[in-house]
Amino acid sequence: MVEPATDTKSAAKVVPLLKDELDIVIPTIRNLDFLEMWRPFFEPYHLIIVQDGDPSKTIRVPDGFDYELYNRNDINKILGPKASCISFKDSACRCFGYMVSKKKYIFTIDDDCFVAKDPSGKAINALEQHIKNILSPSTPFFFNTLYDPYREGADFVRGYPFSLREGVPTAVSHGLWLNIPDYDAPTQLVKPLERNTRYVDAVLTIPKGTLFPMCGMNLCFDRELIGPAMYFGLMGDGQPIGRYDDMWAGWCTKVICDHLGLGVKTGLPYIYHSKASNPFVNLKKEYKGIFWQEEIIPFFQAASLSKECTTVQKCYIELSKQVKEKLGKVDPYFDKLADAMVTWIEAWDELNPTGASSAKVANGKA
């Protein structure tokens, strides 16, 4: 049985990396008491809290944290008619925080994620590990059997091409979870008591051409490299689907990273996921998605972007056209989603007029 770290106050004082270059984005409907556990690691950073649900409700944030909080009224005021692209009554609203941030990096975490312990019992500074992942290169073009060659104690193995050892910039660091795994509703129903107790001390680059199911509850990314692709779609209130917000963003992001020659890492760090959501509620949200994903995933596997797509925005707009053309046949929802993808980019560019994505294609690498 795994337990969260309960005494984080005694955690060794660490020098906060990228203190002035990273925002922590948290979607929530409740008081953020969970931040007390994360205080030694999060307090030096700026928080962007996106309040979902009733905007008249007051969200309590513990003293000592530097934060800005946005509710639905704020979103409507800032984006006007374009606020329609931001989901309501769904954690997908977090992507509004990505849009209003002015920092280079984003770390996003859910409010039911606690500090995990490594096998020695030490509290894990998840943010610090994400930063290490994102500041070191990725190796998407050739798999290294010792996983991340840039970690201490590892290197490229015999037979690894020297021409590829420089790697490419890392755009995304995808972390994992102890205790409650990120399962879909059918798996939750079949394995209601299953808990993840396995701590695997590994970070690896997801190879080019390989998709993955991205989970948004423990995620870090380079906003300047890939931010405009991190749109969590139309979910929740008034939509026929839920719980596919982060996966949609992950599929779009991975296709664009592959095209622009950017890397995506997964593995460490772990957080302790404390609460299992209701599988029956989840099944209702996921029902259509479980069928649709059998069409969605082959679509992304076959997706190809033109040479003219030299920025994330251009890639995303072209992808939205393909969504409308090919997935629109699956359900009218995808026509609506494709339009929202365009609205999202328009809103992003309005709030970030200098252009947040600097990734360019050059010789197949960013």
N, C-alpha and C positions, 0 to 999 in steps of 0.2 A: 504493500500500500504506500502510495506517495502522499506527502503532506506539503503544504506551502511553507515557505520560510516565514516564521512568525516574528523573529527578532531581527529586523533589518536595520534597526537604529545602531546596532553594533557593527554594521558592515563597514569595512575599511573605507576611509575617506578617499574618494577617487577624484582625480582632476577631470572635470567634465570636458569631454572631447566635443568639438564643434558647437560650443555653448551658444555662440552668436550666429550660427549658421543652420540651426535645426529647430523646427517646431514639432511639438507633440500634439497630434490631433485625436480627440476623444469624442465619439458620439455617445449620447446618454439621454435617459429619461428620468434619472434619479440623482440623489445627492452623491457626490464623489468621495465618499469616505475611503474608498479603496486606495486613494492617493497617499494616505498616511503610510501604507506599507511601502510605497514606491518613493517616499520623500527623499531618502538618501541619494537616489539615482535621478529623480525627475526635477527636484526643486530648483536646480540651477537653470533649467530650460523654460522657454516660453510655451504655454499651453494654448491651444485653440480648441474650445469646447463647443460642439455643435449639439444644441438641445433639440431633441426630437419631440413630437407630440404637442401637448398643450403649451402654447407659449406664455400663458399667464402663470404657469407653475414656476416657483422659484427653486433653482438648483443651488444647493449649498456646496461651496468649494472650500476645503480646509485653508486656514490662514497660512500665509507664507509663500503661496504659489503665485507666479506671474502669469496671468491668463487674460484672454478675451473670450466672451461667450456670445454665441449667436443663436437666436431662436428663429422660428418660422417667420415671424414678423420682420426680423432683421434681414433674412434671406430675400423676402419679397421686396423689401425696401431697396436693397442693394442691387438686385438683379432685375427688378421690374417684371415684365412679361416673360423674360428668360428664366425666371425662377421655376417655371414649369418643368425644367430638366432636372431639378433636384427632388429626390424622392421624399415622401412624407410618411411618417409612422413606419420607418424602416432605417436600420443603421447605415443604409446606403447614403444617407444624408451627410455622412462624414466627408464625402468628396468636396462639399462646399468649403470645408476647412483647407483642403489642398489648394483650392482656387484663390482664396483670400490671403494665404500665406505669402510672405515676401522672402522666405528663407530658401536656401539651396536644397536642404534635405527635409524630409518628412518621416516621422515615426508615428504610426497609428496603433492604438491598442484599445481593446474593449474594457468596459468597467467591471467585468467579472473575471478579469485576468489578474492573478496575484503573482507575487515573486516566487519563483521556483527555487529548488535546491539542487545542486549538482550531487553526484554520488558521494562526495566527501562531506556533504551537509552544508556546504557554503552557499549563501544566497547568490543567485545569478543576476548580474547586472545585464539584463537583456539589451538595453539600449547601447551599452558599450560594445557588446559583441556585434550588434547590427552595424555599428559605425566601422568596426574593424573589417566586416565583410564588404561594406560599400566602398571603403577607401582602398581596398586592394583589388587587382584586376580579376576578371573572369576568364574562363577558358571554354567557350561554347563550341569551338570548331574541332576539338580533339579531346577525348575523355582521359583524364589522369586517374589511374587506379588507386593512387593515394589521396584522392579527393582534392581538396584545395591545396595546391602546391605552395601557396604564399603564406600558409599558416606556419607558426613556429614548429620546428620538428618535422616538417614535410618538405618535399621538393618534387620536381618532375622526375618521373621514373624513366628507366632506360627505354629507349625507343620513342620517346616523345619528341616530335619535331622541334628543332631549335628555332625554326622560323616562326613558331607559334607561341614561344615561351614568354613573349612580352605580354600576351593576353590583351583583353579589351576592357574598356571602362565598365564597371558594374553599375547597372541602373536600379536593380531591385535586390533586396535581401529579405527572404521569406523565412520567418521563424516558425517553430513548432510548439507543441503543447503537451505537458504532462497532465495526468488525471483524466479529464473528459476529452476524448478525441473529437475531432471535427468530422463527425459522421453525418450521412444523410438520414432522413427519417426511417426508411425501410431497415437500414442497418441498426439504427437506434432501437427499433422495435424488436429486432431479432436478438440483439445483444444489449439489453438494458443495463446490465451491471458491468459491462466491460470498461476497464480503465487502462489508460496507457501508462505503464510504469517503466518503460524502456527508455533510458537515456543514451542516445547514440552520439558520441563525441565526433561529429563530422559536419563539414560544410562542403557542398559540391555545387558545381555549375550545372544547370540544366542544359543539355546539349541543344544546339541549333536544330530547329525542326521538330522539337519535342514540346508538346503542350503539357500543362500541369494545372491541377485545381488550386488556384490561389486562395488562401484564407486571409481575410483582412484584419484579424484580431491581434496579430503580432507581426507587423510588416513595416519595413523601412524602404524608402526609395529616394533616388536623386531627382528632385523636382525639376531641376533645370534640364536633365537629360530626357526624362520620360513623363513628367507631370501631366501634360495634356491628354495622355492616354489613360490616366488613372480615373476614368469616369465609371462610377458604380451603377450606372444604368437607371432604368425606371422600375422601381420595386415598391412594394408596400401598398399604401392606401390608393385605391382606384386602379390597381394593376392586377393582371391575372397570375402573377408569379412573385415569389419572394425567395430569399436565401440563395439567389444566384448573382447577387450584386458584385461580390468580390471575384467570383469566378469569371463573370463577363469581363471585368476589368483585367483580370489575369490573362485571359485568352487574347484580348485585343493587344495588351501590353507585350505579350511574348511574341506575337506575330510582328509587331513593330520593332521590338528589340532585335529580332532575327534579321529583319530587313536593314536596320541601321547599324548592325554590327555591335550591339550592346549585350551585356551579360546579365543573367538572372541566377542568383544563388539561393539554395534552400538548405535547411538543416538547423544548426545552432543559430540563435539562442532559443532555449525553452522558456516558456512561461507556465504557470500553474492555472489551468482553466478550471474554475471552481464550480460552475453551475451547468448542469445539463438542461437544455431547453426542452419543452414538451414535444415529444415525437409526433403526437396527433396533430398539434398545431402546425408543426413543421411539415407534416405530410400534406396538409391542406395548402400550404404555401408552395411546396415543391412539386406538387402533383403534375402540373403541366410541364415543368422543367425536366422532370425525369424522362418524359417522352421526347420533349424537344431537344434535349442534349444529344440524342442519337442523330439528329440532323445538324445541330450547332457545331459539334466537335469536328465532324468531317468537313464542314464548311471552313472552319479555321485551319484545319490541316491542309486544305487545298488553297487557302487564300494566298494570293501573290500581289505584291505592290509594285507599281511601275518605277522606273529610274527617276521620273520627275518627282517622286515622293522623297524629298531630301530633308524634311523636318517632320517632327512628330505630328504637328497639326495637319500637314499635307497627307501624311499616312493615314491619319484618323478619318479625315474627310473622305478619302478614297475607300477606306474600309466601310464607312457608313453607306456609301453607294452600293457596295457589294452586299451588305446586309439587306438593304431594301430590295435589291434585285433578286437575291437568291433565298434569303430567309423569309422575305415577305410572302412567299408562296406557302410557307409552313403555317403562318398565322398573321393576321393583320397587326398584332402586337408589334411585330418586328418592323413594320412600316413606321409605326409611332416611335419605336426605339431609335430607328435610323435618323428620324427627324430630330429627336432629342440629342443624339450624338453631335449633330451639326450645331444645334443651339448651345450645347455645352462648350464647343470650341469657340463659338462667337462670344459667349460670356467670358470664357477664359482670356481671350485676347483683349476684351474690353478692360478687364481688371489687371491684365498684365501686358500693357501696350508695347513694351520693348521686346516682347517675345520670350517666353520662359523656356523654350526648348532650343538648345544650342547644338544638339546632335545632328551631324551631317554625314551623308554617305561619302566615303572617300576610300577607294580601293577595297571596298567590301568591309571596311572597318570604320568605326566612329573616330 
